[in-house]
Amino acid sequence: MFVQGLVNGAIDKLPANIELKMAEDIKAKLENYRTAPFDARFPNQNQTRNCWSNYLDYHRCQKALDAKGVDNTPCDWYKRVYKSICPMSWIQKWDDQRAEGIFPGKI
């Protein structure tokens, strides 16, 4: 309750234009929000393998297009999908493992 009172008090002190901008930002994000589409390779409820495959596909795509010197924006589709499906803790763990050179996947 105390924290909620502090937060509400802080929000009350915000200028009206900031509240309006925040509302517009949220509305724009909701209008552009898309979840991962159905993938026939993963028809079951458990989407773990779908998450893993799209994470690997994104990094493989990025690596291949960077090696060719081509713009890698087509790879963003895979990123959108894995960010939609995968828990953030998994993504963070895999990113840390890639940075340390101990990632188990073949990219």
Protein Blocks (a to p, Z undefined) as FASTA:
>chain_A
ZZmmmmmmmmmmpcfklmmmmmmmmmmmmmmpccddddfklmbfblmlmmmmmmmmmmmm
mmmmmmnopafklmmmmmmmmmmmpcfklmmmmmmmmmnopafbdZZ
